[in-house]
Amino acid sequence: MAVGARDYIDKLLVKKYADEKVDNHDAMESMIDPNKMLEAMNDVAAIQRNMFMLSQKLYSACYAVNAKSARYQKKEIKEA
């Protein structure tokens, strides 16, 4: 897949915005350290992943317990 301007309007837009700086993150001062933010997001993702794995293990353990303790009884059906 080619990247770049294909028609006349796209070429004009590229020419117009070639020198514009839209996202200049180096000049911005942030109140939050980006490394700490990414570390916190990584911690949250790890916790969610671990909680999901634990819930899956709990589900399978409960399923096994219920399957072992299940007692089936025959029920007579009265015909009219």
N, C-alpha and C positions, 0 to 999 in steps of 0.2 A: 504494500500500500504506500503510495507516494505521499510525501509531506510537502506542503507548500501551496502557494497561490496557483489556482488553475485558470480562473477567468479574469476578466478586466477589473471587476469590482474588488475581487480579492487582492489583486496586485496593487490597486490603489490604497486599500486598507493597510496592507503590509508596508507600503511606502510611507503612509501617514504616521503609523504607530511604531515605526522601526526604532526611533530614538526615545520613545516614551518608557518611563520606568514605572511600572504598575505596583509590583511587590518588591519594595526595597527593604528587606528585613534587617539588613546590616545597620541602617540608620535609625531603626526604631529602638526605643528603650522599653523593655518589658518589665512588669512588676513581678513576673513569675519566671524563675529560671527554667528554660526549656528542658534541660537535662533532668531536673527534678520532676517536671511534669511528665516526661516520657517514662521515667522510672516508676512514678505513681501509676500511670496507665498500665505499665507492664505488670505491676503488682496486682492490680485489680483483675487483669486478664488471667493471671496465674491462679488467683483465688477462685474466680468463676470456673476455670477449667477443672480445678481440684474439686470444687463443690459438685460439678456435674459428674465427675468420675465417682465420687462418693455416693451420689444419689443413684447412679446406675448399679453400683455394688450392693447398696441397700435394697434396691428393687429386686435384684436377682436373689439375694439372700432371703428376703421375705417370700418370694415366689417359691423357692425351694422348701422353706418351712411349711408354707401352706399346702404345697403338693404332698409333702410327706405326712402331714397330719390330716389330710382329707379322708373322710369316711363316707362311703357311698352306701345308701340303703335302697333296697328295692321297694318300690311303692306299687301296691296292687291297684289296678284300675278296675273299678266295678262296671260291669257292662249292664246296660238297662234292658 
